[in-house]
Amino acid sequence: MPLHPFLRRWLVHTARQKLRRRMAKEADRENMPPEASDVAVVFALGIEAGGFLDRMDERIALRGGGFTIRLGTLAARRVAVVTSGAGAENAARATDAVLDGHSPKWVVSAGLAGGLRPDLCRYEVVLANHVVNAEGRQLQIDLSVDPAELEKHPGVHVGRVLSVAHPVRAPDEKAALGETHDALAVDMETFAVAETCRRRQARCLAVRVVYDPVDERLPPDVETLLAQPTMATRLGAAAAAVFRRPSSLKDLYQLRENALVASERLATFLAGVVEQLPS
């Protein structure tokens, strides 16, 4: 049955009012003064951040510095979460934005990584004590871990994390990078976050969960998907990949499932880290 014209106009008017109120609220939030946080966590992608965000209370989203920063509490700590997009340049800009806007006492670079050693299995955690880039530049992370305490947590490793400019898909390339740089894991953002924190004199940690072990080859579509700036363009790239290579549908589904499990493992570990960080 078609709606009466008056009722249709009323529904449209109500919807517009709700939209205006929501836009006004968002504008007010954008104009709020900077709020200090205890911890900022920099992720590259939303799927990496999802598990951690689910654990935060009293979440709100603010826009600033070209990023959406989500604020909330976890274990009585004020936490700011920013998803930068893939790559060093994005990670550095996001770190600057969250430092400018929220003055966190700690910045944590977090997300997925490729394993570079045979003894690292999928979903195991790497805490960085050094980060290095492809040119061999190295930064130390002020991380002190009691070896006896580490033994109580199987699947948690401490060592060097390598950051490179592109996804590392092939097992032989991963193994060679691990040997050349004496690194446990590889990602694309940790060095940029640590370097920005060093420049800004902010305390930094890096926590990564192994997504693809050293002997696993990632499908060719990964690099194209990571290069997309938005969820809409990633969906478009995924659809194009399936059109070109129908078998990629199974690959993409498995990638997503593995990423969701990895995100949950990372979130559980990060929650413990945030709770124990000194003020």
PyMOL commands that set and color helices and strands:
alter all, ss='L'
color gray80, all
select helices_A, chain A and resi 5-30+46-55+88-102+147-150+171-181+190-200+221-226+231-244+248-276
alter helices_A, ss='H'
color red, helices_A
select strands_A, chain A and resi 39-43+57-64+67-74+77-83+106-115+125-133+138-140+156-163+185-187+203-212
alter strands_A, ss='S'
color yellow, strands_A
deselect
rebuild
show_as cartoon
